[in-house]
Amino acid sequence: MNKEEAKKKYGENLRRIRQAKGMSQEELAKALGYTNRSSINKIEIGRSNIPTDKIAKMAEVLGVSPLDLFEGGEPPIEEETAIPFDFDRLSEDNQKRLLAYYQALIDSQEG
């Protein structure tokens, strides 16, 4: 991956994670000390690099690791929106049905 592709990938990851967190470009810019959203927009479209001194702060503000921003890890589910789930409380039949459903989802993504 060349430098331009890396900037574009980082920007795509940033946009996806920021949007998943429900944060606007303006809000993220303000949290990072930028005067307006254009700096964030330029990073997201791959026209500008993120300054190295902002990487850790950006990850902190978004609640992800810096590596997630570079590699595109899934943003973590916010605790207040997570649905509590106890697999062991399901009947054996429902456990099998749920596992079959998940396997079907995985198979459909691979094909």
Secondary structure in CASP SS format (residue, H / E / C, confidence):
PFRMAT SS
TARGET T0000
AUTHOR 0000-0000-0000
METHOD secondary structure of the structure
MODEL  1
M C 1.00
N C 1.00
K H 1.00
E H 1.00
E H 1.00
A H 1.00
K H 1.00
K H 1.00
K H 1.00
Y H 1.00
G H 1.00
E H 1.00
N H 1.00
L H 1.00
R H 1.00
R H 1.00
I H 1.00
R H 1.00
Q H 1.00
A H 1.00
K C 1.00
G C 1.00
M C 1.00
S C 1.00
Q H 1.00
E H 1.00
E H 1.00
L H 1.00
A H 1.00
K H 1.00
A H 1.00
L H 1.00
G C 1.00
Y C 1.00
T C 1.00
N C 1.00
R C 1.00
S H 1.00
S H 1.00
I H 1.00
N H 1.00
K H 1.00
I H 1.00
E H 1.00
I C 1.00
G C 1.00
R C 1.00
S C 1.00
N C 1.00
I C 1.00
P C 1.00
T H 1.00
D H 1.00
K H 1.00
I H 1.00
A H 1.00
K H 1.00
M H 1.00
A H 1.00
E H 1.00
V H 1.00
L H 1.00
G C 1.00
V C 1.00
S C 1.00
P H 1.00
L H 1.00
D H 1.00
L H 1.00
F H 1.00
E H 1.00
G C 1.00
G C 1.00
E C 1.00
P C 1.00
P C 1.00
I C 1.00
E C 1.00
E C 1.00
E C 1.00
T C 1.00
A C 1.00
I C 1.00
P C 1.00
F C 1.00
D C 1.00
F H 1.00
D H 1.00
R H 1.00
L C 1.00
S C 1.00
E H 1.00
D H 1.00
N H 1.00
Q H 1.00
K H 1.00
R H 1.00
L H 1.00
L H 1.00
A H 1.00
Y H 1.00
Y H 1.00
Q H 1.00
A H 1.00
L H 1.00
I H 1.00
D H 1.00
S H 1.00
Q H 1.00
E H 1.00
G C 1.00
END
